[in-house]
Amino acid sequence: MAATKHKVQPNKLHVKKGDYVMVISGKDAGKKGKVIEVIPKKGRVVVEKANIVKRHTKPSQAMPQGGIVSKEAPMASSNVMLYCQECNSVTRVSVKLTDNGKVRVCKHCGVNLPDKH
C-alpha cells in the first residue's frame, strides 16, 4: 500500500480556479500563473506554465503522428500561494463580511480579490 507523504483534508483548499498564484517551492519556485484546475480530493492544483512534464503519446485518430507532448501536471496546493497584483506580493486571504456576503480580501493591502472566473 503506497501511503501519501502528506495528509491533506479533502475539499479544503486556499485557492480557487482562476486565481493568480506564485509557486513558492519546488523546481518552478518563483513562477506565476493562473490556476487552471483544482483537485480537492487529492489536494492538488494545476498552474499554467508551471510543472511542465513531457508525455510520450501513441498515434491516435486525433493525433495521427503521435509524439512528445508538453503539458502542465498537478502539484501540491501547499506549493502555491495567492499572488496579489495590486501590492505585487504573495499573500494570505482574509474574509470580510459585506452586504453581498463574504468577500476574499488581500491581507496586505485590503483589496478585494477577484472571485468571478
C-alpha positions as CSV (number, residue, x, y, z in Angstrom):
1,M,0.0,0.0,0.0
2,A,1.5,3.3,-1.1
3,A,1.0,6.0,1.5
4,T,1.0,9.6,0.6
5,K,3.6,11.9,2.1
6,H,1.2,14.5,3.5
7,K,-2.3,14.2,4.7
8,V,-4.5,16.8,3.1
9,Q,-8.1,17.4,4.1
10,P,-10.3,17.0,1.1
11,N,-12.4,19.9,-0.2
12,K,-10.4,22.4,1.8
13,L,-8.0,24.4,-0.5
14,H,-6.9,28.0,-0.1
15,V,-7.0,28.7,-3.9
16,K,-9.8,28.6,-6.5
17,K,-9.8,28.0,-10.2
18,G,-8.8,31.3,-11.9
19,D,-6.8,32.6,-9.0
20,Y,-3.4,34.2,-9.8
21,V,-0.8,32.4,-7.8
22,M,3.0,32.1,-7.3
23,V,4.8,28.8,-6.9
24,I,6.8,29.1,-3.7
25,S,8.6,25.7,-3.6
26,G,9.9,23.0,-6.0
27,K,11.6,23.2,-9.3
28,D,9.3,26.0,-10.6
29,A,9.6,28.3,-7.5
30,G,9.1,31.9,-8.4
31,K,6.9,31.3,-11.4
32,K,3.5,33.0,-11.6
33,G,0.3,31.9,-13.3
34,K,-3.4,31.2,-13.2
35,V,-4.9,28.1,-11.6
36,I,-6.3,26.1,-14.4
37,E,-7.7,23.2,-12.4
38,V,-8.3,22.4,-8.7
39,I,-8.4,18.7,-7.5
40,P,-9.7,19.0,-3.9
41,K,-9.8,15.2,-3.3
42,K,-6.0,15.0,-3.8
43,G,-5.2,18.5,-2.5
44,R,-3.6,19.4,-5.8
45,V,-3.7,22.3,-8.3
46,V,-2.7,22.8,-11.9
47,V,-1.0,26.1,-12.7
48,E,-0.4,27.4,-16.2
49,K,3.2,27.3,-17.4
50,A,4.4,25.6,-14.2
51,N,5.3,22.0,-13.5
52,I,5.6,21.1,-17.3
53,V,6.0,17.4,-18.0
54,K,6.5,15.6,-21.3
55,R,4.1,12.8,-22.3
56,H,5.0,10.3,-25.0
57,T,1.8,9.7,-26.8
58,K,0.9,6.9,-29.2
59,P,-0.6,7.7,-32.6
60,S,-4.3,8.1,-32.4
61,Q,-7.1,9.4,-34.7
62,A,-6.9,12.8,-33.0
63,M,-3.1,12.9,-33.3
64,P,-2.1,10.6,-36.1
65,Q,1.7,11.1,-35.8
66,G,1.9,10.7,-32.0
67,G,5.0,12.2,-30.4
68,I,6.0,14.0,-27.3
69,V,3.5,16.5,-25.8
70,S,4.3,19.0,-23.1
71,K,1.6,19.8,-20.5
72,E,1.1,21.0,-17.0
73,A,0.9,18.4,-14.3
74,P,-0.8,18.8,-10.9
75,M,1.3,20.0,-7.9
76,A,0.5,20.1,-4.2
77,S,-1.6,23.0,-3.2
78,S,0.8,23.8,-0.4
79,N,3.5,24.7,-3.1
80,V,1.5,27.7,-4.3
81,M,0.5,30.9,-2.6
82,L,-2.1,33.5,-3.8
83,Y,-0.4,36.5,-5.5
84,C,-1.9,40.0,-5.2
85,Q,-1.3,42.0,-8.3
86,E,-2.1,45.3,-6.5
87,C,0.7,45.1,-4.0
88,N,2.9,42.7,-6.1
89,S,3.4,40.2,-3.3
90,V,2.3,36.8,-2.2
91,T,-0.4,37.0,0.4
92,R,-2.8,35.1,2.5
93,V,-6.6,35.6,2.3
94,S,-8.8,37.4,4.7
95,V,-12.6,37.1,4.5
96,K,-14.7,40.2,5.1
97,L,-18.4,40.3,5.5
98,T,-20.2,42.8,3.3
99,D,-23.8,43.4,2.1
100,N,-23.2,41.0,-0.7
101,G,-21.9,38.2,1.6
102,K,-18.4,37.0,2.2
103,V,-15.6,38.6,0.1
104,R,-12.0,37.5,-0.1
105,V,-9.5,40.3,0.7
106,C,-5.7,40.6,0.5
107,K,-4.1,40.6,3.9
108,H,-1.5,43.2,3.0
109,C,-3.3,45.9,1.0
110,G,-7.0,45.1,1.7
111,V,-8.0,45.0,-2.0
112,N,-10.8,42.6,-2.9
113,L,-9.5,39.6,-4.7
114,P,-11.3,38.6,-7.9
115,D,-14.0,36.0,-7.3
116,K,-15.6,35.6,-10.7
117,H,-13.7,33.3,-13.0
